[in-house]
Amino acid sequence: MGLVRSALDVIKRARRPFAILNFAYFGLVVCAMAFTALNPSLNAALLEAVGQSLSEGPLAPVLEAYLAKRVVLATALTVGINLAVGSFVTITLPSLIVPFSGLLMAALRALTWGVLFSPQTVPQIGAAELAAGLAIAILVFLEGEAYVLAALGAFLHGRAFLRPRSVGLQGHVRGYWEGLRIQARIYVLVALNLLLAAIYEVAIAVFAIPALMGR
């Protein structure tokens, strides 16, 4: 609990940038959804690429775990991939090399998600389709919030490096390392968010949505 409180303290002290990043990230998701709704070929192309990655690419073991309803394995793989690739490699690592560059990667992920999860026209929309859509929207929020937190860590790290006085230090090197410590504290919340999102994703993908669709 001490680690969680420490991470929440960082968020409280950075309420304004955290709010701005939330607005920007989910705003981009919504804009991409709206654009893709008018250009459905984008959604079809991205779905095809994702499907190929899941069936033949490096994500094939994840799909196998979901299809076999191996809940624990599916959850572990989902958390591991989202934490290692979705958060660290995509957002955090670039920012450790070029300050703030991870923010651009987070924006790209938001746009990609908007294209991927854009609502498409279907012949008939019933209660099951609406419930499935709501379930997916909740998943987009839960997992997206983890990436917003990772983006906040990237921002705070870059600010500490370029403006070390913002963290009460002098010297860019000291600011860099303090920014790294701040990021490490935030990653506690990133990991918890991704764990919650993974549990939820496995639950809806393996049980809820197939039941709603009568499969």
Phi, psi and chi 1 to 4 in degrees:
 res  aa     phi    psi   chi1   chi2   chi3   chi4
   1 MET       -  -30.6  -70.0  -60.4  -65.8      -
   2 GLY   -61.7  -39.0      -      -      -      -
   3 LEU   -66.0  -39.2  -67.2  175.0      -      -
   4 VAL   -66.2  -44.6  173.9      -      -      -
   5 ARG   -62.1  -39.4  -77.1 -164.1  -63.9  -91.9
   6 SER   -62.3  -41.9  177.9      -      -      -
   7 ALA   -66.5  -40.7      -      -      -      -
   8 LEU   -65.4  -32.5  -69.7  174.7      -      -
   9 ASP   -62.3  -39.4  -74.4  -19.3      -      -
  10 VAL   -62.3  -44.2  174.1      -      -      -
  11 ILE   -62.5  -42.6  -54.9  -59.5      -      -
  12 LYS   -61.6  -38.7  -70.5  178.2 -178.1  178.0
  13 ARG   -75.6  -14.4  -70.1 -164.7  -64.2  -90.8
  14 ALA  -121.5   40.2      -      -      -      -
  15 ARG   -59.8  -42.3  -72.8 -170.3  -65.1  -92.6
  16 ARG   -65.9  -54.6 -175.2  176.0  179.2 -177.8
  17 PRO   -61.7  -31.4   16.7  -28.8      -      -
  18 PHE   -64.8  -43.2 -177.9   53.8      -      -
  19 ALA   -65.3  -41.7      -      -      -      -
  20 ILE   -64.3  -42.1  -68.3  173.0      -      -
  21 LEU   -65.8  -38.9  -74.1  170.2      -      -
  22 ASN   -61.4  -47.4  -93.6  -72.7      -      -
  23 PHE   -61.4  -43.9  179.4   80.5      -      -
  24 ALA   -67.1  -45.3      -      -      -      -
  25 TYR   -63.9  -54.8 -175.6   91.6      -      -
  26 PHE   -74.3  -24.7  -69.4  107.8      -      -
  27 GLY   -64.2  -41.5      -      -      -      -
  28 LEU   -65.4  -38.6  -73.3  172.4      -      -
  29 VAL   -59.3  -48.0  171.4      -      -      -
  30 VAL   -65.3  -42.1  171.6      -      -      -
  31 CYS   -62.4  -42.6  -72.3      -      -      -
  32 ALA   -66.3  -37.3      -      -      -      -
  33 MET   -61.2  -46.3  -77.4 -178.3  171.3      -
  34 ALA   -64.6  -42.2      -      -      -      -
  35 PHE   -64.6  -41.4 -178.1   79.9      -      -
  36 THR   -70.5  -30.6  -54.4      -      -      -
  37 ALA   -61.0  -29.5      -      -      -      -
  38 LEU   -88.7  -14.3  -59.9  174.7      -      -
  39 ASN  -132.6   69.7  -59.6  -87.8      -      -
  40 PRO   -62.0  -17.4   19.7  -31.6      -      -
  41 SER   -63.0  -28.2   60.1      -      -      -
  42 LEU   -64.1  -44.0  -65.9  173.8      -      -
  43 ASN   -62.7  -43.1  175.4  -94.5      -      -
  44 ALA   -63.0  -42.1      -      -      -      -
  45 ALA   -66.0  -42.5      -      -      -      -
  46 LEU   -69.3  -40.4 -174.3   54.9      -      -
  47 LEU   -60.4  -39.1  -77.2  175.2      -      -
  48 GLU   -63.9  -42.4 -177.5  179.1   -5.9      -
  49 ALA   -65.3  -42.1      -      -      -      -
  50 VAL   -65.8  -41.8  170.8      -      -      -
  51 GLY   -61.0  -39.5      -      -      -      -
  52 GLN   -66.9  -39.2 -175.5  174.2   -0.1      -
  53 SER   -64.8  -36.2  177.3      -      -      -
  54 LEU   -76.1  -30.8  -73.9  169.9      -      -
  55 SER   -89.3  -35.1   60.3      -      -      -
  56 GLU  -125.9  -17.3  -57.4  173.9    0.8      -
  57 GLY   -90.9 -160.6      -      -      -      -
  58 PRO   -67.9  -16.0   23.2  -34.4      -      -
  59 LEU   -91.8    4.5  -62.7 -179.8      -      -
  60 ALA   -56.2  -41.5      -      -      -      -
  61 PRO   -61.4  -29.6  -24.9   35.3      -      -
  62 VAL   -66.8  -47.0 -179.9      -      -      -
  63 LEU   -61.5  -40.4  179.0   60.4      -      -
  64 GLU   -61.5  -40.8  -67.8  174.3    3.0      -
  65 ALA   -65.5  -38.9      -      -      -      -
  66 TYR   -67.1  -46.0  -85.7   78.9      -      -
  67 LEU   -65.1  -34.3  -67.2  176.7      -      -
  68 ALA   -82.3   -2.0      -      -      -      -
  69 LYS    57.5   36.9  -64.2 -174.7  178.2 -177.6
  70 ARG   -87.0   85.6  -59.2  175.6   66.3 -178.1
  71 VAL   -60.5  -47.3  173.9      -      -      -
  72 VAL   -64.3  -45.9  174.8      -      -      -
  73 LEU   -64.3  -43.4  177.9   59.6      -      -
  74 ALA   -61.5  -41.1      -      -      -      -
  75 THR   -65.5  -45.2  -57.7      -      -      -
  76 ALA   -62.6  -43.6      -      -      -      -
  77 LEU   -64.7  -40.9  -71.3  173.8      -      -
  78 THR   -64.0  -46.7  -58.4      -      -      -
  79 VAL   -62.3  -46.7  172.6      -      -      -
  80 GLY   -60.5  -45.7      -      -      -      -
  81 ILE   -67.8  -44.8  -68.9  171.3      -      -
  82 ASN   -66.3  -36.0  -70.9  -21.0      -      -
  83 LEU   -74.4  -47.2 -173.8   61.2      -      -
  84 ALA   -73.3  -48.3      -      -      -      -
  85 VAL   -93.4  -53.3  179.9      -      -      -
  86 GLY   -61.9  -37.6      -      -      -      -
  87 SER  -100.4  -60.5  -64.1      -      -      -
  88 PHE   -71.5  -57.0 -175.7   76.7      -      -
  89 VAL   -67.1  -38.3  173.0      -      -      -
  90 THR   -80.7  -40.3  -57.5      -      -      -
  91 ILE  -110.3  -49.5  -61.0  173.3      -      -
  92 THR   -75.3  -51.3  -58.4      -      -      -
  93 LEU   -58.1  -46.9 -174.9   58.8      -      -
  94 PRO   -57.5  -35.6  -24.6   34.9      -      -
  95 SER   -71.8  -25.1  -62.8      -      -      -
  96 LEU   -72.0  -22.2  -62.1 -179.9      -      -
  97 ILE   -95.2  -49.5  -58.5  170.5      -      -
  98 VAL  -124.0  110.6  179.1      -      -      -
  99 PRO   -51.8  135.6  -27.5   35.8      -      -
 100 PHE    74.0   -4.6  -54.0  116.0      -      -
 101 SER   -64.6  -27.7   59.6      -      -      -
 102 GLY   -63.9  -23.6      -      -      -      -
 103 LEU   -65.9  -37.8  -60.2 -178.2      -      -
 104 LEU   -66.1  -38.0  -64.0  176.7      -      -
 105 MET   -67.6  -36.9  -60.8  -56.0  -64.2      -
 106 ALA   -64.8  -38.9      -      -      -      -
 107 ALA   -63.7  -40.9      -      -      -      -
 108 LEU   -63.7  -40.0  178.9   60.3      -      -
 109 ARG   -63.7  -41.2  172.8  172.0  -75.0  -84.2
 110 ALA   -60.9  -44.0      -      -      -      -
 111 LEU   -63.9  -40.7  -68.1  172.2      -      -
 112 THR   -62.6  -42.8  -58.0      -      -      -
 113 TRP   -64.1  -38.8  -89.2   36.9      -      -
 114 GLY   -60.7  -41.0      -      -      -      -
 115 VAL   -67.1  -43.7  173.2      -      -      -
 116 LEU   -66.8  -41.0 -177.8   62.4      -      -
 117 PHE  -104.0   15.7  -67.0  110.1      -      -
 118 SER   -62.0  132.5  176.2      -      -      -
 119 PRO   -65.5  134.2   22.2  -32.3      -      -
 120 GLN  -110.9  154.0  -59.3  -60.9  -58.4      -
 121 THR   -70.1  128.6  -58.5      -      -      -
 122 VAL  -124.2  155.3  -65.0      -      -      -
 123 PRO   -56.3  -39.3  -23.4   33.4      -      -
 124 GLN  -145.7  129.6 -176.9  177.5    2.2      -
 125 ILE  -110.3  116.8  -61.2  178.3      -      -
 126 GLY  -115.2 -169.4      -      -      -      -
 127 ALA   -61.9  -37.9      -      -      -      -
 128 ALA   -64.6  -43.2      -      -      -      -
 129 GLU   -66.0  -39.5  -72.8   76.9   14.3      -
 130 LEU   -65.8  -41.1  -71.4  174.0      -      -
 131 ALA   -64.9  -41.0      -      -      -      -
 132 ALA   -64.6  -41.2      -      -      -      -
 133 GLY   -62.9  -40.9      -      -      -      -
 134 LEU   -65.0  -40.4  177.7   60.0      -      -
 135 ALA   -61.6  -41.6      -      -      -      -
 136 ILE   -68.4  -38.2  -67.6  173.0      -      -
 137 ALA   -61.4  -40.7      -      -      -      -
 138 ILE   -63.8  -40.3  -66.1  172.4      -      -
 139 LEU   -63.1  -43.6  173.8   62.3      -      -
 140 VAL   -58.5  -39.7  169.7      -      -      -
 141 PHE   -68.6  -47.6  172.1   75.8      -      -
 142 LEU   -61.2  -49.9  -72.1  174.3      -      -
 143 GLU   -72.9  -37.1 -166.9  169.1  -34.1      -
 144 GLY   -61.5  -36.0      -      -      -      -
 145 GLU   -62.9  -33.2 -165.9   61.2   38.3      -
 146 ALA   -63.7  -40.2      -      -      -      -
 147 TYR   -72.3  -30.1  -58.4  134.1      -      -
 148 VAL   -64.5  -42.2  170.6      -      -      -
 149 LEU   -62.4  -42.2  -73.2  165.6      -      -
 150 ALA   -63.1  -38.8      -      -      -      -
 151 ALA   -66.0  -38.0      -      -      -      -
 152 LEU   -61.8  -42.0  177.1   65.3      -      -
 153 GLY   -60.6  -40.7      -      -      -      -
 154 ALA   -63.6  -40.8      -      -      -      -
 155 PHE   -64.8  -48.4  169.7   78.3      -      -
 156 LEU   -65.2  -35.1  -65.4  177.7      -      -
 157 HIS   -64.5  -47.2  175.5  -93.4      -      -
 158 GLY   -62.4  -39.9      -      -      -      -
 159 ARG   -67.0  -41.0 -173.3  175.7   68.7  175.6
 160 ALA   -64.5  -35.6      -      -      -      -
 161 PHE   -71.2  -47.3  171.4   58.5      -      -
 162 LEU   -81.0  -29.1  -63.8  177.9      -      -
 163 ARG  -129.1   72.7  -65.5  173.4   49.7 -159.2
 164 PRO   -59.0  -23.5   18.1  -30.5      -      -
 165 ARG   -66.5  -19.7  -70.4 -174.2  179.6 -179.9
 166 SER   -66.9  -18.3   66.8      -      -      -
 167 VAL  -115.9   18.6  -70.7      -      -      -
 168 GLY    74.7   26.0      -      -      -      -
 169 LEU  -126.5  168.2  -62.4  172.7      -      -
 170 GLN  -124.7  138.0  -68.8 -172.5   -7.0      -
 171 GLY   101.4  130.9      -      -      -      -
 172 HIS   -67.0  -34.1  -64.8  -65.7      -      -
 173 VAL   -64.8  -45.3  173.3      -      -      -
 174 ARG   -64.6  -38.0  -64.7 -179.2   66.8 -173.4
 175 GLY   -64.0  -38.2      -      -      -      -
 176 TYR   -60.0  -47.3 -177.8   95.3      -      -
 177 TRP   -71.0  -34.1  -71.5  109.7      -      -
 178 GLU   -67.2  -38.9  178.5   60.6   23.3      -
 179 GLY   -61.6  -35.8      -      -      -      -
 180 LEU   -66.2  -39.4 -162.1   60.2      -      -
 181 ARG   -66.0  -37.8  -77.2 -168.6  -74.4  -89.8
 182 ILE   -63.5  -43.8  -68.3  171.9      -      -
 183 GLN   -59.9  -41.6  -83.6 -168.4  -47.2      -
 184 ALA   -61.2  -37.6      -      -      -      -
 185 ARG   -67.3  -41.9  -68.7  162.9   68.4 -176.9
 186 ILE   -65.4  -30.9  -69.3  177.2      -      -
 187 TYR   -64.5  -18.1 -108.2   81.5      -      -
 188 VAL   -61.5  -44.6  173.8      -      -      -
 189 LEU   -72.2  -34.5  -65.1 -179.3      -      -
 190 VAL   -59.6  -47.7  174.2      -      -      -
 191 ALA   -64.4  -41.9      -      -      -      -
 192 LEU   -65.1  -41.5  -72.7  175.8      -      -
 193 ASN   -61.9  -44.0 -100.5   71.5      -      -
 194 LEU   -68.7  -33.5  -71.5  176.8      -      -
 195 LEU   -65.0  -46.7  175.8   59.3      -      -
 196 LEU   -61.9  -43.7  176.8   61.0      -      -
 197 ALA   -63.5  -39.5      -      -      -      -
 198 ALA   -67.2  -43.1      -      -      -      -
 199 ILE   -59.9  -43.9  -66.5  171.6      -      -
 200 TYR   -66.4  -43.2  178.2   80.3      -      -
 201 GLU   -61.6  -44.6 -179.3  176.2   -7.6      -
 202 VAL   -63.8  -40.9  171.1      -      -      -
 203 ALA   -62.3  -45.3      -      -      -      -
 204 ILE   -77.0  -34.2   64.5  171.3      -      -
 205 ALA   -74.7  -37.5      -      -      -      -
 206 VAL   -88.2  -34.8  173.7      -      -      -
 207 PHE  -118.0  -55.5  -58.3  110.4      -      -
 208 ALA   -67.6  -55.5      -      -      -      -
 209 ILE   -65.2  -44.8  -69.4 -179.6      -      -
 210 PRO   -59.2  -36.0  -27.8   37.3      -      -
 211 ALA   -67.3  -40.3      -      -      -      -
 212 LEU   -64.7  -37.8  -74.8  170.0      -      -
 213 MET   -86.5    0.3  -61.7  -55.8  176.5      -
 214 GLY    72.8   31.7      -      -      -      -
 215 ARG  -102.2      -  -62.7  174.5 -177.2  174.1
